[in-house]
Amino acid sequence: MVTVPGICMKTLAQIGAGNIGRSFIGQLFSRAGYEVVFIDIADDLVNELNRKRCYTVEIRDRHSETIIVENVRAVSANDRQAAAHEIARADIAGTAVGPAALRQVYPLLACALQQRLRLGQGPLDLIICENLRHAADAFRQGLAQQLPPAFPLEAMVGLVETSIGKMVPIMTEQQRREDPLRVFAEAYNTLIVDAQGFKCGVPDVPGLEAKLNMAPYVDRKLLVHNLGHALTAYLGYLLLPEATFIWEAVGDERVLRAARAGMWESGRALIAEYPDEFDRDNISRNIEDLLLRFANRALGDTIFRVGRDIRRKLCRGDRLIGALLLDAKHSVAAPYTAHGAAAAMLFRGRDEQGQLLPDDEHFAQDIYSRGPAHVLDVVCELDHDRQPDPVIRSRILEAYEYITTARRDGRDWLSALLESAPSCVREE
């Protein structure tokens, strides 16, 4: 058991006390001697953090470890004045709330920044842990809409993009009842951050890996890690209907080969896009490390968690369509990514209570029910006239027809695909 040190010198205001906030950001900064003040809308969680002033991170990997994270307290985001007060006076801040919740975060941050300016506190660095491409631009725009026109936004906030590689599974209801603050996570503990986003310098926090050129690493996370995860979940769901866990899916040789091949489709495109950052060796190491981590049985990550939220994962800028757009830009053939996008439309993974994610139920009933072409129109935003969209549309629709016909006929469509795909795109 590891206990995080108890001496605090600086404060991190962490907006979002969920899985990433607690298992990753809070844990890293608390280990480095920071007091961590969590800000969250879940008042029960806030009260429990204030009652215990610590929580447990269980590392579920080849070598298990229990980390007791101390030096923590919490403030309810529902009390905007109190929450803004904490952010305004913090040494550094972070967010980990999910892209859908950012509209509620911008007004809080704007209030805090105005307080900070009045206090003469200087700029505040904000570590954005949101799995969002161009996150700094999104935050800049969102904050500007909440601040007075003359507010010196660029001088007052450092918008630090990140690449979040840590995998954190869903806990069961029983596990949450046993300890609502406990969180499970894998051993991976590196947070890649944009060195140029900081106004006050990169903090001395072990586990932060600062990059001068951040865009390649954000894209690698989305288009290799997230893509590979999605392919594993969607292909595994269709081929292994009784499977629950990601390790079961990647343990199937067909799924493993197809996921690796799809990740290499993105890998080749990334090498072409960022030749100064990526080459065959470092892309290969990244892919094989990820596949090994996907196979971690101890983590207990589920196909449901990885595959859920279909609309977001099929949107134009996300892991599937975003990868296909980059592949097309660099003339990389991408049959496995196209089949992954088609398979995503058919994903109906359910939680431990047998329920679809509400948004996935809406997707199935109100969007997918109108046909795959409608999904490509309204979710993927693939135009009929703008290149390379028509080609991508055609490839996904062909893949969809191939999968649905083969499933109807009881054929092993993925094995057939693996045999028929040209060797140059099958796998490295």
Secondary structure, DSSP 8 states (H G I E B T S, - for coil): -EE------EEEEEE--SHHIIIIIIHHHHHTTEEEEEEES-HHHHHHHHHHS-EEEEE-SSS-EEEEE-SEEEEETTSHHHHHHHHHH-SEEEE-S-GGGHHHHHHHHHHHHHHHHHHT---EEEEE-S--TTHHHHHHHHHHTTS-TT--HHHHEEEEEEEE--------HHHHHH-TT-EEE-S---EEEEGGG-SS-----TTEEEESS-HHHHHHIIIIIIHHHHHHHHHHHHH-TT--BHHHHHTSHHHHHHHHHHHHHHHHHHHHH-TTT--HHHHHHHHHHHHHHHT-TTT--BHHHHH--HHHHTSTTSHHHHHHHHHHHTT---HHHHHHHHHHHT-----TTS---HHHHHIIIIIGGG-HHHHHHHTS---SSSTTHHHHHHHHHHHHHHHHHHHHHT--HHHHHHHHS-HHHH--
